Amino acid sequence: MLSYHLSHSGAGLSGLAVREHDVPVPGPGQALVAVRATSLSFRELMVLDGTYVLPVKPDVVPVSDGAGEVVALGPGADTVRVGDRVAATLFPSWQDGPFAVEHLAQRGGSLDGLLTEFALLDADSLVAVPAHLSYEEAATLPCVAVTAWNALTGDGAGLGPGDTVVVQGSGGVSLFALQFAKALGARVIATTSGPAKAVRLRELGADDVVDYSATPDWATEVRTLTGGRGADRIVDVAGLLHESLRAIALAGTIACVGFVGNAAVPLDTGALFASGATVRAVAVGSRAQFTAMNAFIGTHGLRPVIDRVFPFDAAVDAYRHYAAGSPFGKVVVSHSHASPRARIRG
């Protein structure tokens, strides 16, 4: 079988190399998964350039997100069956409940990821993927979709008709949050950087779109659109908490899921106190949340937004495409036509 390896975090694309290995044999509690597709998220770029906040082992098989088919099981692996279509959780030991330090081991970091033809995974870290999704679509779910689901539902406060949600931009978390919020019955205000993306966001269901290239003060515009009240929930993907605090309703919730280029922006604690808002850091989600999200996706027939699909042997090009600009939706690597040498021996 073939696997990509990253020599060390910070090596960049020059550190990516393909190697051939024997197909592994699952041990107790393990499942062998033939990976059919993987997808990139911003964490993969941080792993490449050495800025990821969690440990990354040398010579790691990168990429946390993927989906595939169970092809073999080890002794005692009874939570899945051969032939099941599955995705793997990013934090394998986080089954349910709050995140804790014992769950820090993560795929594509301290553990090998899924940019490989076959992956040996703990069976109890796998979830069944929605039946209506292709492998390429299912591969987009483990990181950004679960993050969006957690951001909207993970505090147990509920979200539904009468609530207003703000999503930022057209990355994976924001597009999933838009789709989930609309399916939950909420009003969605999306921000974006140009009229072309604004059109696509409206097509996905956004009720209002604020083009911050034309209206830089998006927080004030959110208040205008909500009659001065502000948004009940903001999914903040950029770390612009000072702006989100200006746009949030009294006692609203800001789910902080990223800090792209804005980690040094100071937070006005006076503004935080005056807002009465809850600011909640969201780190993906548990297996239980993943399972609940997949059931919701299946019930509502939701489909992930895919920007572009690359073949397995062009995974480096997929990284380049993702890093070069602002894709609308997810960048996916299809493993369907990987090397014919990838066969289970014996």
Secondary structure by P-SEA (a helix, b strand, c coil): cbbbbbcccccccccbbbbbbccccccccbbbbccccccccaaaaaaaaccccccccccccccccbbbbbccccccccccccccccccccccccccccccccccccccccccccccccccccccccccccccccaaaaaacccaaaaaaaacccccccccccbbbbbccccaaaaaaaaaaaaabbbbbbbbccaaaaaaaaaaccccccccccccaaaaaaaaaacccccccccccccaaaaaaaaccccbbbbcccccccccccccaaaaaaacbbbbbbccccaaaaaaaaaaaaaabbbbbbcccccccaaaaaaaaaaacccccbbbbbcccccccccccc
